[in-house]
Amino acid sequence: MKQRELGRSGLVVSEMCLGTMTFGTQTSEAEAHAQMDMALDHGVQFWDCAEMYPVNPLSRETQGDAERILGNWFEKTGRRGEVVLATKHSGEGYRNVRDGAPISSATIPAAIEGSLARLKTDVIDLYQFHWPNRGSYMFRKNWSYDPSGQDRAQTLAHMEEALGALQREVERGTIRAFGLSNESAWGTCQWLAAAERTGAPRVASVQNEYSLLCRLYDTDMAEMSVNEDVGLLAFSPLAAGFLSGKYQGGQVPAASRMSLVPEMGGRMTPRVLEASAAYLAIAARHGLDPVQMALKWTLTRPFMGSSIFGATTLAQLEHALGAADVPLSGEVLAEIDAAHKAHPMPF
Protein backbone atom coordinates (compact mmCIF):
# COMPACT_ATOMS: atom_id res chain seq x y z
CA MET A 1 0.00 0.00 0.00
CA LYS A 2 1.53 3.31 -1.08
CA GLN A 3 1.92 6.06 1.51
CA ARG A 4 1.58 9.81 0.95
CA GLU A 5 2.33 12.86 3.07
CA LEU A 6 -0.87 14.75 3.83
CA GLY A 7 -0.35 18.36 2.85
CA ARG A 8 2.40 19.94 4.94
CA SER A 9 1.14 18.30 8.14
CA GLY A 10 3.90 15.72 8.47
CA LEU A 11 1.25 12.99 8.63
CA VAL A 12 2.02 10.07 6.32
CA VAL A 13 -1.11 8.17 5.32
CA SER A 14 -2.01 5.18 3.20
CA GLU A 15 -3.36 6.14 -0.24
CA MET A 16 -6.52 4.21 0.63
CA CYS A 17 -8.44 5.14 3.79
CA LEU A 18 -10.90 3.00 5.74
CA GLY A 19 -14.24 4.75 6.06
CA THR A 20 -16.33 3.92 9.11
CA MET A 21 -19.66 5.64 8.57
CA THR A 22 -21.68 2.40 8.67
CA PHE A 23 -20.06 1.09 11.86
CA GLY A 24 -22.93 0.67 14.31
CA THR A 25 -25.84 0.44 11.86
CA GLN A 26 -25.22 -1.58 8.71
CA THR A 27 -21.98 -2.97 10.14
CA SER A 28 -21.97 -4.64 13.54
CA GLU A 29 -19.20 -4.07 16.05
CA ALA A 30 -17.78 -7.56 15.51
CA GLU A 31 -17.76 -7.10 11.73
CA ALA A 32 -16.26 -3.64 12.10
CA HIS A 33 -13.45 -4.98 14.28
CA ALA A 34 -12.73 -7.68 11.71
CA GLN A 35 -12.57 -5.00 9.02
CA MET A 36 -10.13 -2.97 11.08
CA ASP A 37 -7.89 -6.01 11.50
CA MET A 38 -7.97 -6.71 7.76
CA ALA A 39 -7.41 -3.09 6.75
CA LEU A 40 -4.35 -2.70 8.94
CA ASP A 41 -2.95 -6.06 7.84
CA HIS A 42 -3.15 -4.78 4.22
CA GLY A 43 -1.36 -1.53 5.03
CA VAL A 44 -4.45 0.69 5.25
CA GLN A 45 -3.39 2.61 8.36
CA PHE A 46 -5.47 5.75 7.72
CA TRP A 47 -9.01 5.59 9.15
CA ASP A 48 -11.74 8.20 8.96
CA CYS A 49 -14.65 8.70 11.35
CA ALA A 50 -16.97 11.49 12.58
CA GLU A 51 -18.81 12.29 15.76
CA MET A 52 -22.15 12.04 13.87
CA TYR A 53 -21.51 8.51 12.53
CA PRO A 54 -23.01 6.00 11.90
CA VAL A 55 -25.33 6.81 9.01
CA ASN A 56 -28.03 4.80 7.22
CA PRO A 57 -29.89 5.98 9.16
CA LEU A 58 -28.61 8.95 11.12
CA SER A 59 -30.16 9.15 14.58
CA ARG A 60 -29.64 10.77 17.96
CA GLU A 61 -29.65 7.31 19.55
CA THR A 62 -26.71 5.97 17.52
CA GLN A 63 -24.71 9.21 17.22
CA GLY A 64 -21.12 8.53 18.27
CA ASP A 65 -21.34 4.75 18.02
CA ALA A 66 -18.82 4.53 15.17
CA GLU A 67 -16.22 6.32 17.30
CA ARG A 68 -17.08 4.03 20.23
CA ILE A 69 -16.54 0.96 18.05
CA LEU A 70 -13.12 2.25 17.02
CA GLY A 71 -12.29 3.04 20.64
CA ASN A 72 -13.23 -0.45 21.77
CA TRP A 73 -10.92 -1.92 19.11
CA PHE A 74 -8.03 0.33 20.19
CA GLU A 75 -8.58 -0.72 23.80
CA LYS A 76 -8.83 -4.41 22.91
CA THR A 77 -5.86 -4.60 20.56
CA GLY A 78 -3.48 -1.92 21.83
CA ARG A 79 -2.77 -0.97 18.20
CA ARG A 80 -3.77 2.70 18.33
CA GLY A 81 -0.20 3.74 17.57
CA GLU A 82 -0.31 1.98 14.19
CA VAL A 83 -3.24 4.08 12.92
CA VAL A 84 -3.48 7.62 11.57
CA LEU A 85 -6.87 8.55 12.98
CA ALA A 86 -9.22 11.18 11.58
CA THR A 87 -12.59 12.35 12.84
CA LYS A 88 -14.88 15.34 12.37
CA HIS A 89 -16.76 18.09 14.20
CA SER A 90 -20.37 18.26 12.94
CA GLY A 91 -21.47 21.45 11.23
CA GLU A 92 -24.32 23.86 11.80
CA GLY A 93 -27.84 22.52 11.51
CA TYR A 94 -27.29 18.86 12.43
CA ARG A 95 -29.81 18.62 15.26
CA ASN A 96 -28.56 15.31 16.70
CA VAL A 97 -25.31 16.92 17.88
CA ARG A 98 -25.37 20.05 20.09
CA ASP A 99 -28.88 20.76 18.79
CA GLY A 100 -27.40 22.03 15.53
CA ALA A 101 -25.07 24.66 16.99
CA PRO A 102 -22.51 26.10 14.54
CA ILE A 103 -18.81 25.34 14.81
CA SER A 104 -17.16 27.85 17.13
CA SER A 105 -14.39 28.29 19.67
CA ALA A 106 -17.01 27.40 22.29
CA THR A 107 -17.94 24.04 20.69
CA ILE A 108 -14.50 22.84 19.57
CA PRO A 109 -12.97 21.85 22.96
CA ALA A 110 -16.00 19.88 24.12
CA ALA A 111 -16.44 18.22 20.73
CA ILE A 112 -12.83 17.09 20.80
CA GLU A 113 -13.13 15.82 24.36
CA GLY A 114 -16.22 13.85 23.40
CA SER A 115 -14.48 12.25 20.44
CA LEU A 116 -11.37 11.47 22.49
CA ALA A 117 -13.48 9.74 25.14
CA ARG A 118 -15.42 7.66 22.61
CA LEU A 119 -12.26 6.79 20.65
CA LYS A 120 -10.38 5.95 23.87
CA THR A 121 -7.32 7.84 22.73
CA ASP A 122 -5.29 10.83 23.85
CA VAL A 123 -4.92 12.43 20.43
CA ILE A 124 -6.73 12.79 17.09
CA ASP A 125 -4.27 12.87 14.20
CA LEU A 126 -6.50 14.78 11.77
CA TYR A 127 -9.39 16.84 13.09
CA GLN A 128 -11.83 18.02 10.43
CA PHE A 129 -14.79 20.39 10.21
CA HIS A 130 -17.58 18.38 8.59
CA TRP A 131 -19.07 21.29 6.61
CA PRO A 132 -18.77 25.08 6.82
CA ASN A 133 -21.08 27.22 8.93
CA ARG A 134 -21.90 29.40 5.93
CA GLY A 135 -23.22 26.41 3.97
CA SER A 136 -21.85 24.34 1.12
CA TYR A 137 -22.61 23.36 -2.45
CA MET A 138 -21.88 19.72 -1.59
CA PHE A 139 -24.55 17.08 -0.89
CA ARG A 140 -26.17 17.76 -4.31
CA LYS A 141 -26.79 21.44 -3.45
CA ASN A 142 -24.61 22.58 -6.35
CA TRP A 143 -27.66 22.80 -8.63
CA SER A 144 -29.15 25.67 -6.64
CA TYR A 145 -26.14 27.01 -4.75
CA ASP A 146 -26.36 30.74 -3.99
CA PRO A 147 -23.64 32.34 -1.83
CA SER A 148 -25.05 35.86 -2.14
CA GLY A 149 -26.38 35.81 1.42
CA GLN A 150 -22.99 35.16 2.98
CA ASP A 151 -21.34 37.71 5.27
CA ARG A 152 -17.65 37.80 4.32
CA ALA A 153 -16.49 39.63 7.43
CA GLN A 154 -18.37 37.21 9.66
CA THR A 155 -16.91 34.22 7.82
CA LEU A 156 -13.33 35.48 8.17
CA ALA A 157 -13.81 36.34 11.84
CA HIS A 158 -15.18 32.84 12.47
CA MET A 159 -12.18 31.27 10.74
CA GLU A 160 -9.68 33.14 12.91
CA GLU A 161 -11.65 32.37 16.07
CA ALA A 162 -11.91 28.67 15.22
CA LEU A 163 -8.24 28.45 14.30
CA GLY A 164 -7.34 29.99 17.64
CA ALA A 165 -9.29 27.24 19.39
CA LEU A 166 -7.58 24.60 17.24
CA GLN A 167 -4.16 26.04 18.05
CA ARG A 168 -4.93 25.70 21.75
CA GLU A 169 -5.84 22.05 21.16
CA VAL A 170 -2.57 21.47 19.31
CA GLU A 171 -0.73 22.98 22.27
CA ARG A 172 -2.70 20.72 24.62
CA GLY A 173 -1.70 17.74 22.48
CA THR A 174 -5.25 16.64 21.66
CA ILE A 175 -4.98 17.10 17.87
CA ARG A 176 -2.09 16.99 15.41
CA ALA A 177 -3.46 18.43 12.17
CA PHE A 178 -6.52 20.18 10.80
CA GLY A 179 -8.67 19.37 7.78
CA LEU A 180 -11.82 20.59 6.08
CA SER A 181 -14.73 18.76 4.52
CA ASN A 182 -17.36 19.77 1.97
CA GLU A 183 -15.48 23.01 1.34
CA SER A 184 -15.01 25.26 -1.69
CA ALA A 185 -11.85 26.65 -3.28
CA TRP A 186 -12.54 30.15 -1.91
CA GLY A 187 -13.26 28.79 1.55
CA THR A 188 -10.14 26.65 1.65
CA CYS A 189 -7.96 29.53 0.51
CA GLN A 190 -9.41 31.77 3.20
CA TRP A 191 -8.64 29.15 5.85
CA LEU A 192 -5.08 28.96 4.51
CA ALA A 193 -4.71 32.74 4.56
CA ALA A 194 -6.09 32.97 8.10
CA ALA A 195 -3.64 30.31 9.29
CA GLU A 196 -0.76 32.23 7.72
CA ARG A 197 -1.89 35.47 9.41
CA THR A 198 -2.30 33.92 12.84
CA GLY A 199 0.26 31.11 12.91
CA ALA A 200 -2.53 28.61 13.58
CA PRO A 201 -2.81 25.09 12.09
CA ARG A 202 -2.69 25.02 8.30
CA VAL A 203 -5.30 23.07 6.35
CA ALA A 204 -3.82 19.67 5.49
CA SER A 205 -6.69 18.19 3.51
CA VAL A 206 -10.20 18.66 2.18
CA GLN A 207 -12.65 15.76 2.35
CA ASN A 208 -15.11 16.19 -0.51
CA GLU A 209 -17.17 13.75 -2.56
CA TYR A 210 -15.27 12.52 -5.60
CA SER A 211 -15.82 9.66 -8.00
CA LEU A 212 -16.24 8.87 -11.68
CA LEU A 213 -19.81 10.15 -11.27
CA CYS A 214 -19.03 13.22 -9.15
CA ARG A 215 -16.13 15.30 -10.45
CA LEU A 216 -16.81 18.74 -9.01
CA TYR A 217 -13.26 18.72 -7.62
CA ASP A 218 -11.58 18.65 -11.04
CA THR A 219 -11.33 22.39 -11.68
CA ASP A 220 -10.92 25.12 -9.03
CA MET A 221 -10.43 22.69 -6.16
CA ALA A 222 -7.84 20.72 -8.11
CA GLU A 223 -5.88 23.89 -8.84
CA MET A 224 -6.02 24.88 -5.18
CA SER A 225 -4.88 21.41 -4.06
CA VAL A 226 -1.88 21.30 -6.37
CA ASN A 227 -0.69 24.83 -5.68
CA GLU A 228 -1.35 24.90 -1.94
CA ASP A 229 -0.37 21.33 -0.96
CA VAL A 230 -3.82 20.46 0.30
CA GLY A 231 -4.72 16.86 -0.55
CA LEU A 232 -8.17 15.62 -1.38
CA LEU A 233 -9.65 12.92 0.84
CA ALA A 234 -12.18 11.54 -1.61
CA PHE A 235 -15.35 10.25 -0.02
CA SER A 236 -17.83 8.02 -1.82
CA PRO A 237 -15.35 6.99 -4.56
CA LEU A 238 -17.81 4.27 -5.60
CA ALA A 239 -20.62 6.83 -5.88
CA ALA A 240 -22.56 5.29 -2.98
CA GLY A 241 -22.34 1.88 -4.69
CA PHE A 242 -23.60 2.84 -8.15
CA LEU A 243 -20.20 2.10 -9.70
CA SER A 244 -20.30 -1.47 -8.41
CA GLY A 245 -23.19 -2.19 -10.76
CA LYS A 246 -25.37 -3.58 -8.00
CA TYR A 247 -28.22 -1.16 -8.71
CA GLN A 248 -28.36 -1.67 -12.48
CA GLY A 249 -31.61 -2.90 -13.94
CA GLY A 250 -33.61 -1.62 -10.98
CA GLN A 251 -32.02 -4.01 -8.51
CA VAL A 252 -32.10 -3.08 -4.82
CA PRO A 253 -30.11 -5.69 -2.89
CA ALA A 254 -31.25 -6.49 0.64
CA ALA A 255 -29.44 -4.45 3.32
CA SER A 256 -27.90 -2.18 0.67
CA ARG A 257 -27.79 1.58 1.10
CA MET A 258 -30.63 2.01 -1.39
CA SER A 259 -32.80 -0.38 0.61
CA LEU A 260 -32.47 2.03 3.54
CA VAL A 261 -32.28 5.36 1.69
CA PRO A 262 -34.17 5.00 -1.63
CA GLU A 263 -33.21 8.44 -2.97
CA MET A 264 -29.54 7.81 -2.13
CA GLY A 265 -29.16 11.32 -0.76
CA GLY A 266 -30.23 12.84 -4.07
CA ARG A 267 -28.01 10.62 -6.21
CA MET A 268 -30.86 8.52 -7.64
CA THR A 269 -31.59 10.51 -10.80
CA PRO A 270 -32.84 9.63 -14.30
CA ARG A 271 -29.25 9.70 -15.65
CA VAL A 272 -27.28 7.91 -12.96
CA LEU A 273 -27.81 4.32 -14.11
CA GLU A 274 -26.97 5.21 -17.72
CA ALA A 275 -23.79 6.94 -16.61
CA SER A 276 -22.87 4.00 -14.37
CA ALA A 277 -23.42 1.63 -17.29
CA ALA A 278 -20.83 3.52 -19.35
CA TYR A 279 -18.14 2.89 -16.73
CA LEU A 280 -19.24 -0.69 -16.15
CA ALA A 281 -18.84 -1.25 -19.90
CA ILE A 282 -15.27 0.13 -19.84
CA ALA A 283 -14.36 -2.26 -17.03
CA ALA A 284 -15.93 -5.20 -18.89
CA ARG A 285 -14.11 -4.39 -22.17
CA HIS A 286 -10.76 -4.37 -20.41
CA GLY A 287 -11.31 -7.30 -18.07
CA LEU A 288 -11.30 -5.09 -14.98
CA ASP A 289 -13.39 -5.36 -11.87
CA PRO A 290 -15.59 -2.20 -11.84
CA VAL A 291 -15.17 -1.54 -8.12
CA GLN A 292 -11.41 -1.83 -8.34
CA MET A 293 -11.27 0.26 -11.52
CA ALA A 294 -13.31 3.06 -9.94
CA LEU A 295 -11.21 3.10 -6.78
CA LYS A 296 -7.88 2.88 -8.58
CA TRP A 297 -8.88 5.73 -10.90
CA THR A 298 -9.20 8.07 -7.91
CA LEU A 299 -5.66 7.15 -6.87
CA THR A 300 -4.30 8.33 -10.23
CA ARG A 301 -5.50 11.91 -9.72
CA PRO A 302 -2.72 14.47 -9.15
CA PHE A 303 -4.41 16.10 -6.15
CA MET A 304 -5.27 12.94 -4.23
CA GLY A 305 -4.32 12.61 -0.59
CA SER A 306 -6.24 9.40 0.11
CA SER A 307 -9.39 7.73 -1.18
CA ILE A 308 -11.90 6.82 1.54
CA PHE A 309 -13.78 3.61 0.90
CA GLY A 310 -16.30 1.94 3.15
CA ALA A 311 -17.60 -1.60 3.28
CA THR A 312 -20.54 -3.07 5.11
CA THR A 313 -19.06 -6.58 5.05
CA LEU A 314 -15.61 -8.14 5.30
CA ALA A 315 -15.98 -9.62 1.81
CA GLN A 316 -16.64 -6.16 0.34
CA LEU A 317 -13.59 -4.79 2.12
CA GLU A 318 -11.33 -7.56 0.80
CA HIS A 319 -12.67 -6.93 -2.70
CA ALA A 320 -12.00 -3.18 -2.50
CA LEU A 321 -8.48 -3.64 -1.16
CA GLY A 322 -7.52 -5.28 -4.44
CA ALA A 323 -7.77 -1.89 -6.16
CA ALA A 324 -4.31 -0.91 -4.95
CA ASP A 325 -2.66 -3.38 -7.34
CA VAL A 326 -4.84 -2.83 -10.44
CA PRO A 327 -3.06 -1.20 -13.41
CA LEU A 328 -5.06 1.26 -15.52
CA SER A 329 -3.75 1.64 -19.06
CA GLY A 330 -3.72 4.85 -21.03
CA GLU A 331 -6.50 3.40 -23.16
CA VAL A 332 -8.68 2.83 -20.11
CA LEU A 333 -8.05 6.34 -18.83
CA ALA A 334 -8.91 7.82 -22.22
CA GLU A 335 -12.19 5.88 -22.32
CA ILE A 336 -13.00 7.10 -18.82
CA ASP A 337 -12.46 10.70 -19.94
CA ALA A 338 -14.74 10.14 -22.94
CA ALA A 339 -17.45 8.64 -20.73
CA HIS A 340 -17.22 11.63 -18.40
CA LYS A 341 -17.76 14.04 -21.29
CA ALA A 342 -20.74 11.97 -22.48
CA HIS A 343 -22.29 11.63 -19.01
CA PRO A 344 -21.23 14.66 -16.92
CA MET A 345 -22.44 15.04 -13.33
CA PRO A 346 -25.42 12.66 -13.36
CA PHE A 347 -26.40 13.75 -9.82
C-alpha positions as CSV (number, residue, x, y, z in Angstrom):
1,M,0.0,0.0,0.0
2,K,1.5,3.3,-1.1
3,Q,1.9,6.1,1.5
4,R,1.6,9.8,1.0
5,E,2.3,12.9,3.1
6,L,-0.9,14.7,3.8
7,G,-0.3,18.4,2.9
8,R,2.4,19.9,4.9
9,S,1.1,18.3,8.1
10,G,3.9,15.7,8.5
11,L,1.3,13.0,8.6
12,V,2.0,10.1,6.3
13,V,-1.1,8.2,5.3
14,S,-2.0,5.2,3.2
15,E,-3.4,6.1,-0.2
16,M,-6.5,4.2,0.6
17,C,-8.4,5.1,3.8
18,L,-10.9,3.0,5.7
19,G,-14.2,4.7,6.1
20,T,-16.3,3.9,9.1
21,M,-19.7,5.6,8.6
22,T,-21.7,2.4,8.7
23,F,-20.1,1.1,11.9
24,G,-22.9,0.7,14.3
25,T,-25.8,0.4,11.9
26,Q,-25.2,-1.6,8.7
27,T,-22.0,-3.0,10.1
28,S,-22.0,-4.6,13.5
29,E,-19.2,-4.1,16.0
30,A,-17.8,-7.6,15.5
31,E,-17.8,-7.1,11.7
32,A,-16.3,-3.6,12.1
33,H,-13.4,-5.0,14.3
34,A,-12.7,-7.7,11.7
35,Q,-12.6,-5.0,9.0
36,M,-10.1,-3.0,11.1
37,D,-7.9,-6.0,11.5
38,M,-8.0,-6.7,7.8
39,A,-7.4,-3.1,6.7
40,L,-4.3,-2.7,8.9
41,D,-3.0,-6.1,7.8
42,H,-3.2,-4.8,4.2
43,G,-1.4,-1.5,5.0
44,V,-4.4,0.7,5.2
45,Q,-3.4,2.6,8.4
46,F,-5.5,5.7,7.7
47,W,-9.0,5.6,9.2
48,D,-11.7,8.2,9.0
49,C,-14.6,8.7,11.4
50,A,-17.0,11.5,12.6
51,E,-18.8,12.3,15.8
52,M,-22.1,12.0,13.9
53,Y,-21.5,8.5,12.5
54,P,-23.0,6.0,11.9
55,V,-25.3,6.8,9.0
56,N,-28.0,4.8,7.2
57,P,-29.9,6.0,9.2
58,L,-28.6,8.9,11.1
59,S,-30.2,9.1,14.6
60,R,-29.6,10.8,18.0
61,E,-29.6,7.3,19.6
62,T,-26.7,6.0,17.5
63,Q,-24.7,9.2,17.2
64,G,-21.1,8.5,18.3
65,D,-21.3,4.8,18.0
66,A,-18.8,4.5,15.2
67,E,-16.2,6.3,17.3
68,R,-17.1,4.0,20.2
69,I,-16.5,1.0,18.1
70,L,-13.1,2.2,17.0
71,G,-12.3,3.0,20.6
72,N,-13.2,-0.5,21.8
73,W,-10.9,-1.9,19.1
74,F,-8.0,0.3,20.2
75,E,-8.6,-0.7,23.8
76,K,-8.8,-4.4,22.9
77,T,-5.9,-4.6,20.6
78,G,-3.5,-1.9,21.8
79,R,-2.8,-1.0,18.2
80,R,-3.8,2.7,18.3
81,G,-0.2,3.7,17.6
82,E,-0.3,2.0,14.2
83,V,-3.2,4.1,12.9
84,V,-3.5,7.6,11.6
85,L,-6.9,8.6,13.0
86,A,-9.2,11.2,11.6
87,T,-12.6,12.3,12.8
88,K,-14.9,15.3,12.4
89,H,-16.8,18.1,14.2
90,S,-20.4,18.3,12.9
91,G,-21.5,21.4,11.2
92,E,-24.3,23.9,11.8
93,G,-27.8,22.5,11.5
94,Y,-27.3,18.9,12.4
95,R,-29.8,18.6,15.3
96,N,-28.6,15.3,16.7
97,V,-25.3,16.9,17.9
98,R,-25.4,20.0,20.1
99,D,-28.9,20.8,18.8
100,G,-27.4,22.0,15.5
101,A,-25.1,24.7,17.0
102,P,-22.5,26.1,14.5
103,I,-18.8,25.3,14.8
104,S,-17.2,27.9,17.1
105,S,-14.4,28.3,19.7
106,A,-17.0,27.4,22.3
107,T,-17.9,24.0,20.7
108,I,-14.5,22.8,19.6
109,P,-13.0,21.9,23.0
110,A,-16.0,19.9,24.1
111,A,-16.4,18.2,20.7
112,I,-12.8,17.1,20.8
113,E,-13.1,15.8,24.4
114,G,-16.2,13.9,23.4
115,S,-14.5,12.2,20.4
116,L,-11.4,11.5,22.5
117,A,-13.5,9.7,25.1
118,R,-15.4,7.7,22.6
119,L,-12.3,6.8,20.6
120,K,-10.4,6.0,23.9
121,T,-7.3,7.8,22.7
122,D,-5.3,10.8,23.8
123,V,-4.9,12.4,20.4
124,I,-6.7,12.8,17.1
125,D,-4.3,12.9,14.2
126,L,-6.5,14.8,11.8
127,Y,-9.4,16.8,13.1
128,Q,-11.8,18.0,10.4
129,F,-14.8,20.4,10.2
130,H,-17.6,18.4,8.6
131,W,-19.1,21.3,6.6
132,P,-18.8,25.1,6.8
133,N,-21.1,27.2,8.9
134,R,-21.9,29.4,5.9
135,G,-23.2,26.4,4.0
136,S,-21.8,24.3,1.1
137,Y,-22.6,23.4,-2.4
138,M,-21.9,19.7,-1.6
139,F,-24.6,17.1,-0.9
140,R,-26.2,17.8,-4.3
141,K,-26.8,21.4,-3.5
142,N,-24.6,22.6,-6.3
143,W,-27.7,22.8,-8.6
144,S,-29.1,25.7,-6.6
145,Y,-26.1,27.0,-4.7
146,D,-26.4,30.7,-4.0
147,P,-23.6,32.3,-1.8
148,S,-25.1,35.9,-2.1
149,G,-26.4,35.8,1.4
150,Q,-23.0,35.2,3.0
151,D,-21.3,37.7,5.3
152,R,-17.7,37.8,4.3
153,A,-16.5,39.6,7.4
154,Q,-18.4,37.2,9.7
155,T,-16.9,34.2,7.8
156,L,-13.3,35.5,8.2
157,A,-13.8,36.3,11.8
158,H,-15.2,32.8,12.5
159,M,-12.2,31.3,10.7
160,E,-9.7,33.1,12.9
161,E,-11.6,32.4,16.1
162,A,-11.9,28.7,15.2
163,L,-8.2,28.5,14.3
164,G,-7.3,30.0,17.6
165,A,-9.3,27.2,19.4
166,L,-7.6,24.6,17.2
167,Q,-4.2,26.0,18.1
168,R,-4.9,25.7,21.8
169,E,-5.8,22.0,21.2
170,V,-2.6,21.5,19.3
171,E,-0.7,23.0,22.3
172,R,-2.7,20.7,24.6
173,G,-1.7,17.7,22.5
174,T,-5.3,16.6,21.7
175,I,-5.0,17.1,17.9
176,R,-2.1,17.0,15.4
177,A,-3.5,18.4,12.2
178,F,-6.5,20.2,10.8
179,G,-8.7,19.4,7.8
180,L,-11.8,20.6,6.1
181,S,-14.7,18.8,4.5
182,N,-17.4,19.8,2.0
183,E,-15.5,23.0,1.3
184,S,-15.0,25.3,-1.7
185,A,-11.9,26.6,-3.3
186,W,-12.5,30.1,-1.9
187,G,-13.3,28.8,1.6
188,T,-10.1,26.7,1.7
189,C,-8.0,29.5,0.5
190,Q,-9.4,31.8,3.2
191,W,-8.6,29.2,5.9
192,L,-5.1,29.0,4.5
193,A,-4.7,32.7,4.6
194,A,-6.1,33.0,8.1
195,A,-3.6,30.3,9.3
196,E,-0.8,32.2,7.7
197,R,-1.9,35.5,9.4
198,T,-2.3,33.9,12.8
199,G,0.3,31.1,12.9
200,A,-2.5,28.6,13.6
201,P,-2.8,25.1,12.1
202,R,-2.7,25.0,8.3
203,V,-5.3,23.1,6.3
204,A,-3.8,19.7,5.5
205,S,-6.7,18.2,3.5
206,V,-10.2,18.7,2.2
207,Q,-12.6,15.8,2.4
208,N,-15.1,16.2,-0.5
209,E,-17.2,13.8,-2.6
210,Y,-15.3,12.5,-5.6
211,S,-15.8,9.7,-8.0
212,L,-16.2,8.9,-11.7
213,L,-19.8,10.1,-11.3
214,C,-19.0,13.2,-9.2
215,R,-16.1,15.3,-10.4
216,L,-16.8,18.7,-9.0
217,Y,-13.3,18.7,-7.6
218,D,-11.6,18.6,-11.0
219,T,-11.3,22.4,-11.7
220,D,-10.9,25.1,-9.0
221,M,-10.4,22.7,-6.2
222,A,-7.8,20.7,-8.1
223,E,-5.9,23.9,-8.8
224,M,-6.0,24.9,-5.2
225,S,-4.9,21.4,-4.1
226,V,-1.9,21.3,-6.4
227,N,-0.7,24.8,-5.7
228,E,-1.4,24.9,-1.9
229,D,-0.4,21.3,-1.0
230,V,-3.8,20.5,0.3
231,G,-4.7,16.9,-0.5
232,L,-8.2,15.6,-1.4
233,L,-9.6,12.9,0.8
234,A,-12.2,11.5,-1.6
235,F,-15.3,10.2,0.0
236,S,-17.8,8.0,-1.8
237,P,-15.3,7.0,-4.6
238,L,-17.8,4.3,-5.6
239,A,-20.6,6.8,-5.9
240,A,-22.6,5.3,-3.0
241,G,-22.3,1.9,-4.7
242,F,-23.6,2.8,-8.1
243,L,-20.2,2.1,-9.7
244,S,-20.3,-1.5,-8.4
245,G,-23.2,-2.2,-10.8
246,K,-25.4,-3.6,-8.0
247,Y,-28.2,-1.2,-8.7
248,Q,-28.4,-1.7,-12.5
249,G,-31.6,-2.9,-13.9
250,G,-33.6,-1.6,-11.0
251,Q,-32.0,-4.0,-8.5
252,V,-32.1,-3.1,-4.8
253,P,-30.1,-5.7,-2.9
254,A,-31.2,-6.5,0.6
255,A,-29.4,-4.4,3.3
256,S,-27.9,-2.2,0.7
257,R,-27.8,1.6,1.1
258,M,-30.6,2.0,-1.4
259,S,-32.8,-0.4,0.6
260,L,-32.5,2.0,3.5
261,V,-32.3,5.4,1.7
262,P,-34.2,5.0,-1.6
263,E,-33.2,8.4,-3.0
264,M,-29.5,7.8,-2.1
265,G,-29.2,11.3,-0.8
266,G,-30.2,12.8,-4.1
267,R,-28.0,10.6,-6.2
268,M,-30.9,8.5,-7.6
269,T,-31.6,10.5,-10.8
270,P,-32.8,9.6,-14.3
271,R,-29.3,9.7,-15.6
272,V,-27.3,7.9,-13.0
273,L,-27.8,4.3,-14.1
274,E,-27.0,5.2,-17.7
275,A,-23.8,6.9,-16.6
276,S,-22.9,4.0,-14.4
277,A,-23.4,1.6,-17.3
278,A,-20.8,3.5,-19.4
279,Y,-18.1,2.9,-16.7
280,L,-19.2,-0.7,-16.2
281,A,-18.8,-1.3,-19.9
282,I,-15.3,0.1,-19.8
283,A,-14.4,-2.3,-17.0
284,A,-15.9,-5.2,-18.9
285,R,-14.1,-4.4,-22.2
286,H,-10.8,-4.4,-20.4
287,G,-11.3,-7.3,-18.1
288,L,-11.3,-5.1,-15.0
289,D,-13.4,-5.4,-11.9
290,P,-15.6,-2.2,-11.8
291,V,-15.2,-1.5,-8.1
292,Q,-11.4,-1.8,-8.3
293,M,-11.3,0.3,-11.5
294,A,-13.3,3.1,-9.9
295,L,-11.2,3.1,-6.8
296,K,-7.9,2.9,-8.6
297,W,-8.9,5.7,-10.9
298,T,-9.2,8.1,-7.9
299,L,-5.7,7.1,-6.9
300,T,-4.3,8.3,-10.2
301,R,-5.5,11.9,-9.7
302,P,-2.7,14.5,-9.1
303,F,-4.4,16.1,-6.2
304,M,-5.3,12.9,-4.2
305,G,-4.3,12.6,-0.6
306,S,-6.2,9.4,0.1
307,S,-9.4,7.7,-1.2
308,I,-11.9,6.8,1.5
309,F,-13.8,3.6,0.9
310,G,-16.3,1.9,3.1
311,A,-17.6,-1.6,3.3
312,T,-20.5,-3.1,5.1
313,T,-19.1,-6.6,5.0
314,L,-15.6,-8.1,5.3
315,A,-16.0,-9.6,1.8
316,Q,-16.6,-6.2,0.3
317,L,-13.6,-4.8,2.1
318,E,-11.3,-7.6,0.8
319,H,-12.7,-6.9,-2.7
320,A,-12.0,-3.2,-2.5
321,L,-8.5,-3.6,-1.2
322,G,-7.5,-5.3,-4.4
323,A,-7.8,-1.9,-6.2
324,A,-4.3,-0.9,-4.9
325,D,-2.7,-3.4,-7.3
326,V,-4.8,-2.8,-10.4
327,P,-3.1,-1.2,-13.4
328,L,-5.1,1.3,-15.5
329,S,-3.7,1.6,-19.1
330,G,-3.7,4.9,-21.0
331,E,-6.5,3.4,-23.2
332,V,-8.7,2.8,-20.1
333,L,-8.0,6.3,-18.8
334,A,-8.9,7.8,-22.2
335,E,-12.2,5.9,-22.3
336,I,-13.0,7.1,-18.8
337,D,-12.5,10.7,-19.9
338,A,-14.7,10.1,-22.9
339,A,-17.4,8.6,-20.7
340,H,-17.2,11.6,-18.4
341,K,-17.8,14.0,-21.3
342,A,-20.7,12.0,-22.5
343,H,-22.3,11.6,-19.0
344,P,-21.2,14.7,-16.9
345,M,-22.4,15.0,-13.3
346,P,-25.4,12.7,-13.4
347,F,-26.4,13.7,-9.8
